[in-house]
Amino acid sequence: MSGKVVIVGAGFAGLTVAKKLGNSSFEVTILDRSNHHLFQPLLYQVATAMLSPADIAVPVRHVLSQYMNINVKMLEVTGVDILGKRVLCGGESESFDTLVIATGAQNFYFGNPWEKVAPSLKTLDDARAIRKRILTAMERAELEKNSSRRAELLTFVIIGGGPTGVEMAGAIAELTHQTVVGDFRVAEAERARVVIIEAGDRLLSTFSEESSREAQRALEHLGVEVRVKARVSDISEGVVRLGDEVIAAGAVIWAAGVRATPAAAWLGVPADRAGRVVVDAHLNLAGQKSIYVVGDVAAVTGSDGKPLPGVAPVAMQEGRYVARRILGETTEPFRYRDKGSLATIGRRAAVAEMGSLKLRGFIAWVTWTVVHIYYLIGFRNRVVVLMEWAWAYFTRQRGARLISPET
């Protein structure tokens, strides 16, 4: 078998397809507007000064350099010509025999203009911007003479109680209450107020109620103020409104919503409520056997009839399946094998659910650590991250607490 395969997106799904097709008879081209693969599950650690950007990102060309049949192009896709079998990239185009769209998800504010005042966490630029806001707020608090205003600057609000929000809240609490204690003379960082706001009735709504309770308990143990059944009505610079209640903050972080990238518009097909492209049982676009849609941008249901979550294991399994389809190794429909869910809360606590097995506390944290080290791409990244975590664990210090112009 042979032909030209174009993969749009170098995230978990796209990179998995490319590697599986490496050194095959297919001519493979992978398109992405960035030159790096990003390990998004650890972005919050860049945002909270635990890791540096290079620790969780690796050049796509380096990852695929051993495969002579794969070409990497740094281009931003603007559309797809299905009849002409071309991917449009501004003034350029890339022809294909088989197309795999794996462009992932993007930030979503439910139609509200809050992006500039409450940055979200999807890219390295997002993480650097959040890190700058957090660290700058503490520096400003050190200079502030008014105690009330100083307390406001040392208030950090995270909107959204999913895994990203929970992990971010725990990391900020540890940064302020433990890591920088003693570094400031005026700003009492150990008294920083960290607030996580969730519109639903509990944190980690995709986990069991038992795990949700454990996550809330662990956050509260770190000094985080948990607000559930609280709906944000407005956000402005340094201010969050919950109806009549106003919370002034040094930094506001959005972790409440994501939406698929505009692949549905490129393809000229309807999208579901989350903007995802509806695919058939083989992850094909309806009526188009040469076009696959995978990862966060695809609407795929599991055996329980519920949409599959936008997490790395789903994307990687879909990527492997599509590669096998292209290689002619399977005709069976896609079936997701759930390997569980993980969320960490600080340096010694986490929740993990793997089928009927539910872990919490330190053993769940160890499990979380092993899984994330395993999935990091590149030997250097694994070693560096493991060393950074060991240093932080034993010393409570973080080595990336830098504010620079590019952040």
C-alpha positions as CSV (number, residue, x, y, z in Angstrom):
1,M,0.0,0.0,0.0
2,S,1.1,3.5,-0.7
3,G,-0.1,7.1,-1.2
4,K,0.2,10.5,0.4
5,V,-1.0,10.9,3.9
6,V,-1.4,14.4,5.3
7,I,-1.8,14.8,9.1
8,V,-3.0,18.1,10.5
9,G,-1.8,18.6,14.1
10,A,1.2,17.3,16.0
11,G,-0.5,16.7,19.3
12,F,-0.9,13.3,20.9
13,A,-3.2,11.9,18.2
14,G,-1.4,13.3,15.1
15,L,2.0,12.3,16.4
16,T,0.9,8.8,17.2
17,V,-0.4,8.4,13.6
18,A,2.8,9.7,12.2
19,K,5.1,7.5,14.2
20,K,3.0,4.4,13.4
21,L,3.3,5.2,9.7
22,G,7.0,5.9,10.0
23,N,9.2,4.0,7.5
24,S,6.2,2.6,5.8
25,S,5.5,2.9,2.0
26,F,3.3,6.0,2.6
27,E,4.6,9.5,2.0
28,V,3.6,11.3,5.1
29,T,3.4,15.1,5.7
30,I,2.5,16.5,9.1
31,L,1.3,20.1,9.3
32,D,1.3,22.2,12.5
33,R,1.4,25.9,13.2
34,S,3.9,25.3,16.0
35,N,7.3,23.5,15.6
36,H,6.9,21.5,18.8
37,H,4.9,18.8,20.4
38,L,3.5,20.0,23.8
39,F,2.8,17.7,26.8
40,Q,-0.3,19.6,27.8
41,P,-1.0,17.7,31.0
42,L,2.0,19.4,32.6
43,L,1.3,22.9,31.4
44,Y,0.0,24.0,34.8
45,Q,3.5,23.2,36.2
46,V,5.1,25.7,33.8
47,A,2.4,28.2,34.8
48,T,3.2,27.8,38.5
49,A,7.0,27.9,38.1
50,M,7.7,24.2,38.7
51,L,9.0,23.4,35.2
52,S,10.5,25.4,32.3
53,P,8.8,25.4,28.9
54,A,11.5,23.2,27.3
55,D,10.9,20.5,29.9
56,I,7.5,19.6,28.4
57,A,8.0,20.4,24.8
58,V,10.1,18.8,22.1
59,P,10.6,19.8,18.4
60,V,8.4,17.7,16.1
61,R,11.2,17.4,13.6
62,H,13.4,15.8,16.3
63,V,10.7,13.3,17.3
64,L,10.2,12.2,13.7
65,S,13.8,12.6,12.4
66,Q,14.4,8.8,12.2
67,Y,11.5,8.3,9.7
68,M,12.7,9.2,6.2
69,N,9.2,9.0,4.7
70,I,7.9,11.8,7.0
71,N,8.1,15.5,6.1
72,V,7.3,18.2,8.7
73,K,5.9,21.6,7.7
74,M,5.2,24.5,10.0
75,L,2.1,25.9,8.5
76,E,-1.3,27.1,9.7
77,V,-4.3,25.4,8.1
78,T,-7.1,27.6,6.9
79,G,-9.4,25.1,5.1
80,V,-9.9,21.8,3.3
81,D,-10.9,21.3,-0.3
82,I,-12.5,17.9,0.0
83,L,-13.2,17.5,-3.8
84,G,-9.8,18.6,-4.8
85,K,-8.2,16.6,-2.0
86,R,-6.1,19.6,-0.8
87,V,-5.4,21.1,2.6
88,L,-5.3,24.9,2.4
89,C,-2.6,26.8,4.3
90,G,-3.1,30.5,3.4
91,G,-1.5,30.9,0.0
92,E,-0.2,27.4,-0.1
93,S,-1.8,24.0,-0.3
94,E,-0.9,20.3,0.4
95,S,-2.5,17.5,-1.7
96,F,-3.5,14.2,0.0
97,D,-4.8,10.8,-0.7
98,T,-5.6,10.3,3.0
99,L,-6.2,13.1,5.4
100,V,-6.0,12.9,9.2
101,I,-7.3,15.9,11.2
102,A,-6.0,16.0,14.7
103,T,-6.1,19.7,15.6
104,G,-7.3,19.4,19.2
105,A,-9.2,21.9,21.2
106,Q,-9.0,25.6,22.0
107,N,-10.0,27.9,24.8
108,F,-13.7,28.7,25.1
109,Y,-15.3,31.5,27.1
110,F,-19.0,30.7,26.3
111,G,-19.2,33.9,24.2
112,N,-17.9,36.2,26.9
113,P,-15.0,38.7,26.2
114,W,-12.8,37.5,29.1
115,E,-9.8,36.1,27.3
116,K,-7.4,39.0,28.1
117,V,-8.5,39.4,31.7
118,A,-8.6,35.6,32.6
119,P,-6.1,33.7,30.5
120,S,-6.6,30.0,29.9
121,L,-4.1,27.2,29.7
122,K,-3.6,25.6,26.3
123,T,-0.2,26.7,24.9
124,L,3.2,27.5,26.2
125,D,2.4,31.2,25.6
126,D,-0.6,30.8,27.9
127,A,1.5,29.1,30.6
128,R,4.1,31.8,30.5
129,A,1.5,34.6,30.6
130,I,-0.1,33.0,33.7
131,R,3.2,32.6,35.4
132,K,4.0,36.2,34.8
133,R,0.7,37.3,36.3
134,I,1.1,35.2,39.4
135,L,4.7,36.2,40.1
136,T,4.1,39.9,39.2
137,A,1.1,40.0,41.6
138,M,3.4,38.9,44.4
139,E,6.1,41.4,43.5
140,R,3.4,44.2,43.4
141,A,2.2,43.1,46.8
142,E,5.7,43.5,48.2
143,L,5.6,47.2,47.1
144,E,2.0,47.9,48.2
145,K,1.7,49.9,51.4
146,N,-2.1,49.5,51.7
147,S,-2.8,46.2,53.5
148,S,-6.2,45.7,51.9
149,R,-4.8,46.2,48.4
150,R,-1.9,43.9,49.3
151,A,-4.4,41.2,50.3
152,E,-6.2,41.6,47.0
153,L,-3.0,41.2,45.0
154,L,-2.3,38.0,46.9
155,T,-5.7,36.6,45.9
156,F,-5.7,34.1,43.1
157,V,-8.9,32.9,41.5
158,I,-9.2,29.8,39.3
159,I,-12.5,29.4,37.4
160,G,-13.3,25.8,36.7
161,G,-13.2,22.7,38.9
162,G,-12.1,20.1,36.3
163,P,-8.6,18.4,36.5
164,T,-6.8,21.5,35.1
165,G,-8.5,23.8,37.6
166,V,-7.9,21.5,40.6
167,E,-4.2,20.9,39.6
168,M,-3.7,24.7,39.1
169,A,-5.3,25.6,42.5
170,G,-3.1,23.1,44.3
171,A,0.0,24.2,42.6
172,I,-0.6,27.9,43.3
173,A,-1.4,27.1,47.0
174,E,1.9,25.3,47.3
175,L,3.8,28.0,45.5
176,T,2.5,30.8,47.8
177,H,2.0,29.0,51.1
178,Q,5.2,26.9,51.0
179,T,7.8,27.7,48.2
180,V,8.2,31.5,48.5
181,V,7.7,31.7,52.3
182,G,10.5,33.8,53.6
183,D,11.4,35.3,50.2
184,F,9.4,38.5,50.7
185,R,9.7,41.0,53.5
186,V,6.3,42.8,53.3
187,A,4.1,40.5,51.2
188,E,3.1,37.6,53.4
189,A,2.7,35.0,50.7
190,E,1.7,32.3,53.2
191,R,-1.5,34.2,53.7
192,A,-2.3,34.3,50.0
193,R,-5.9,33.5,49.2
194,V,-6.5,30.8,46.5
195,V,-10.1,30.4,45.4
196,I,-11.4,27.8,42.9
197,I,-14.9,28.4,41.5
198,E,-17.0,25.6,40.0
199,A,-20.5,26.2,38.6
200,G,-21.5,22.5,39.2
201,D,-22.2,20.9,42.5
202,R,-18.8,19.3,42.9
203,L,-15.2,19.3,41.7
204,L,-14.0,16.8,39.1
205,S,-17.4,16.0,37.8
206,T,-16.2,13.2,35.5
207,F,-14.8,11.4,38.6
208,S,-16.7,9.5,41.2
209,E,-18.3,11.4,44.1
210,E,-15.7,9.8,46.4
211,S,-12.8,11.1,44.4
212,S,-14.4,14.5,44.2
213,R,-14.7,14.7,48.0
214,E,-11.1,13.6,48.3
215,A,-9.9,16.3,45.9
216,Q,-11.9,19.0,47.8
217,R,-10.5,17.8,51.1
218,A,-6.9,17.8,49.8
219,L,-7.3,21.3,48.3
220,E,-8.8,22.6,51.6
221,H,-5.9,21.0,53.5
222,L,-3.6,23.2,51.3
223,G,-5.6,26.3,52.2
224,V,-7.6,26.5,49.0
225,E,-11.1,28.0,49.3
226,V,-13.5,25.8,47.3
227,R,-16.6,27.4,45.9
228,V,-19.1,25.0,44.2
229,K,-22.5,25.9,42.8
230,A,-21.0,29.3,42.1
231,R,-21.6,30.9,38.7
232,V,-19.4,33.7,37.4
233,S,-21.4,36.6,36.1
234,D,-18.6,38.9,34.9
235,I,-14.8,39.2,34.9
236,S,-12.8,42.4,34.4
237,E,-9.1,43.1,35.1
238,G,-8.4,41.8,38.6
239,V,-12.1,41.4,39.5
240,V,-14.4,38.4,39.4
241,R,-18.2,38.8,40.0
242,L,-20.4,36.1,41.3
243,G,-23.8,37.8,41.1
244,D,-23.6,40.5,43.8
245,E,-20.4,39.2,45.3
246,V,-17.1,40.8,44.1
247,I,-13.7,39.1,44.5
248,A,-10.7,41.3,43.7
249,A,-7.6,39.3,42.7
250,G,-4.0,39.6,41.6
251,A,-4.6,37.0,39.0
252,V,-7.6,35.3,37.5
253,I,-7.2,32.0,35.6
254,W,-9.7,30.4,33.3
255,A,-10.1,26.6,33.4
256,A,-13.8,26.3,32.7
257,G,-14.3,25.5,29.1
258,V,-12.7,24.3,25.8
259,R,-14.0,24.0,22.3
260,A,-12.8,22.1,19.3
261,T,-10.7,23.9,16.7
262,P,-12.7,25.0,13.6
263,A,-12.2,21.7,11.7
264,A,-15.9,21.4,11.1
265,A,-15.9,24.8,9.3
266,W,-12.9,23.7,7.2
267,L,-14.8,20.6,6.2
268,G,-18.2,22.3,5.7
269,V,-19.9,19.9,8.1
270,P,-22.1,20.4,11.2
271,A,-20.4,20.3,14.6
272,D,-21.8,19.1,17.9
273,R,-22.3,21.5,20.9
274,A,-18.6,21.5,21.7
275,G,-17.6,22.2,18.0
276,R,-16.4,18.6,17.4
277,V,-16.8,16.8,14.1
278,V,-19.2,13.9,14.1
279,V,-17.5,10.7,12.8
280,D,-18.5,7.2,12.1
281,A,-17.5,4.0,13.9
282,H,-14.2,4.0,12.0
283,L,-13.4,7.6,12.8
284,N,-14.1,8.7,9.2
285,L,-16.0,11.8,8.2
286,A,-19.4,10.7,7.0
287,G,-19.2,9.5,3.4
288,Q,-15.5,10.2,3.2
289,K,-13.4,7.1,3.7
290,S,-10.2,8.9,3.0
291,I,-10.7,11.5,5.7
292,Y,-10.2,10.7,9.4
293,V,-10.9,13.0,12.4
294,V,-9.3,12.1,15.7
295,G,-8.5,13.5,19.2
296,D,-10.3,16.4,20.9
297,V,-11.7,17.6,17.6
298,A,-13.7,14.4,17.0
299,A,-17.1,13.6,18.6
300,V,-16.7,9.9,19.5
301,T,-18.9,8.1,22.0
302,G,-17.8,5.3,24.3
303,S,-19.5,2.0,25.1
304,D,-21.6,3.8,27.7
305,G,-23.0,6.2,25.1
306,K,-21.2,9.2,26.5
307,P,-18.7,11.3,24.6
308,L,-15.1,10.3,25.1
309,P,-13.1,12.9,27.2
310,G,-10.5,15.1,25.7
311,V,-7.5,13.4,27.3
312,A,-4.2,12.0,25.9
313,P,-5.1,8.3,26.2
314,V,-8.2,8.7,24.0
315,A,-6.2,10.7,21.4
316,M,-3.4,8.1,21.3
317,Q,-5.7,5.1,21.0
318,E,-7.5,6.8,18.2
319,G,-4.2,7.7,16.5
320,R,-3.0,4.1,16.7
321,Y,-6.3,2.8,15.3
322,V,-6.3,5.2,12.4
323,A,-2.8,4.3,11.5
324,R,-3.7,0.6,11.5
325,R,-6.7,1.4,9.3
326,I,-4.4,3.3,6.8
327,L,-2.0,0.4,6.8
328,G,-4.8,-2.1,6.2
329,E,-4.3,-3.9,9.5
330,T,-7.9,-3.7,10.7
331,T,-11.4,-3.4,9.5
332,E,-13.0,-3.5,12.9
333,P,-14.7,-0.4,14.3
334,F,-12.9,1.7,16.9
335,R,-13.3,0.7,20.5
336,Y,-11.8,2.8,23.3
337,R,-10.2,0.9,26.2
338,D,-10.5,3.1,29.3
339,K,-7.3,3.0,31.3
340,G,-8.6,5.4,34.0
341,S,-8.4,9.0,35.1
342,L,-5.9,10.9,37.2
343,A,-5.7,14.3,38.8
344,T,-3.0,15.6,41.2
345,I,-3.5,18.0,44.1
346,G,-0.1,19.3,45.3
347,R,3.1,17.4,46.0
348,R,1.8,14.4,47.9
349,A,-1.9,14.0,47.0
350,A,-3.9,12.9,43.9
351,V,-6.9,10.9,42.9
352,A,-6.8,8.0,40.5
353,E,-9.6,5.9,39.0
354,M,-8.8,2.8,37.0
355,G,-12.0,0.8,36.5
356,S,-13.2,-0.4,39.9
357,L,-9.9,0.5,41.5
358,K,-9.9,4.0,43.2
359,L,-6.7,5.4,44.7
360,R,-6.2,8.5,46.6
361,G,-3.5,10.3,48.6
362,F,0.2,9.5,48.3
363,I,-0.2,6.2,46.3
364,A,-2.4,8.0,43.8
365,W,0.3,10.7,43.5
366,V,3.0,8.2,42.9
367,T,0.8,6.6,40.2
368,W,0.2,10.0,38.6
369,T,4.0,10.7,38.6
370,V,4.9,7.4,37.0
371,V,2.2,7.7,34.3
372,H,3.2,11.3,33.3
373,I,6.9,10.5,33.2
374,Y,6.1,7.5,31.0
375,Y,4.1,9.5,28.5
376,L,6.6,12.4,28.2
377,I,8.4,12.2,24.9
378,G,12.2,12.2,24.8
379,F,14.7,10.7,27.3
380,R,16.0,14.1,28.2
381,N,12.5,15.5,29.1
382,R,11.9,12.5,31.4
383,V,15.2,12.8,33.2
384,V,14.9,16.6,33.6
385,V,11.3,16.5,34.8
386,L,12.0,13.7,37.3
387,M,15.0,15.6,38.7
388,E,12.9,18.8,39.0
389,W,10.1,17.0,40.8
390,A,12.6,15.3,43.1
391,W,14.2,18.7,43.9
392,A,10.8,20.3,44.5
393,Y,9.7,17.3,46.7
394,F,12.6,17.4,49.1
395,T,13.3,21.1,49.2
396,R,9.9,22.6,48.4
397,Q,11.7,24.9,45.9
398,R,10.9,25.7,42.3
399,G,13.6,26.7,39.8
400,A,11.5,28.5,37.2
401,R,10.3,31.6,39.2
402,L,11.5,34.1,36.6
403,I,9.7,37.1,35.1
404,S,11.2,38.1,31.8
405,P,10.0,40.4,28.9
406,E,9.1,37.4,26.7
407,T,6.7,36.0,29.3
